[in-house]
Amino acid sequence: MTGTPAEVRERFRAGLRVPTSGYCPGWTQANLLSLPKADAYDFLLFSQRNPKPCPVLDVSEPGQRSASIFSGDLSTDLPAYRVYRDGEFVDERSEVADLWREDLVTFLIGCSFTFETALLEAGVPVRHLDAGSNVPMYETNRECRPAGSLSGPLVVSMRPVPAELVATAVRVTSRYPAVHGAPVHIGSPELLGIADLATPDFGDAVEVRPGEIPVFWACGVTPQAAVMRSKPSFAIAHAPGHMAITDVRDAEFQIP
Amino acid sequence: MTGTPAEVRERFRAGLRVPTSGYCPGWTQANLLSLPKADAYDFLLFSQRNPKPCPVLDVSEPGQRSASIFSGDLSTDLPAYRVYRDGEFVDERSEVADLWREDLVTFLIGCSFTFETALLEAGVPVRHLDAGSNVPMYETNRECRPAGSLSGPLVVSMRPVPAELVATAVRVTSRYPAVHGAPVHIGSPELLGIADLATPDFGDAVEVRPGEIPVFWACGVTPQAAVMRSKPSFAIAHAPGHMAITDVRDAEFQIP
């Protein structure tokens, strides 16, 4: 969908509730996690120790409803939110303004949607974009490095890539370490503990055609998996695939 | 100097006190900052907000004398340390074992020495290596983004690069974002507030020859400048240029 980030955020604030893959191409999308200040050090350390799934792009001040890369309202301008209490997913809603707290620190975390534009430009098709669906995401059998009270499994997103384009997909996404970077795993989903690609833990299944290899990237839903495992008293996150659209261009995160 | 990281650390533990540029080529060197746990969140946030000067490679548990990328003793195995009390530089010593505290959190921060091997391989001369001296470092007039109680100026290291190789130096170092990455400034030291390249704030001056451009990279001494400005009650750091030699290969930090 076209429009500036501010325009698109306004539509989300007005109630539009859709996955954001393909929205505002060229503008960086971000995962959101808001935690009480008491848990903020542990999460920042968790992200430092797990930079592939948790590349932190920005951190708000406690209670702040915006961030330096997000001039909108963090509590209303995403298409959908998930609310966790003691690690329990208790609600999914289109805004969380009434739940905001003065001690909430918000983390904006890089999202693989950022490199999808670069993949398309390099001629690598992105199936879930063609299908108009959400990217499939899976919990894996790989553990993140714990930090303080936080631990949890690595969550990955998957894109089927034609075998002859896998190397291109690696090369292109390697250049975006701040948005998950190179794949963590290529082929052999069973080695990640994924029994069936057709039943993702988050998002929508996509077709994997003959001659295509499932390619797995670290996913910014990993923090939510850590919340579910580690049970902080309170947390707000984006609904998987329903991201924060920031005021920063993807090109800012390209290396070199 | 040749030898494994463990062997070289042992020599430093025994008292050898030299700048580490050129030591253990291929093995990653790191800046050290140890702060009381009470200041750790502010510093981790400072580093997230200032990733070019403060790329955190590893964080210890409180009181821990090693780290996952450093199997030696953090309190004895660097060639020299600086001790700060209330932001005041009070002592430089070859070890700090007796000053270690159970609440100290140690941050290991990427160092530009890592990309010097890559510069040499690309045919870019590194003057301070040829001269056998420490790299020159300068405080600048650029402010870091503050975080909590921490603020301070950007510190940079400088290498003179022949004009025809400046683009190569940018390209090569861009691939190492975890160790300061691309230069922050090329030429025109006066725009950084550096009045005289011959009088660095840290390290040794080097000759800038005709046809050479001074190229400036963000420097891991920046955290020490923040300590001096922000005055946490206690801090230990490496002596500038006298780094922690880790157990990780430089290649780990190369993108893509």
Interface residues (C-beta under 8 A of the other chain):
Chain A: A40 Y41 L44 L45 Q48 R49 V56 V59 S68 R145 V170 R171 S174 R175 P177 G181 A182 I255 P256
Chain B: A40 Y41 L44 L45 Q48 R49 V56 V59 S68 R145 V170 R171 S174 R175 P177 G181 A182 I255 P256
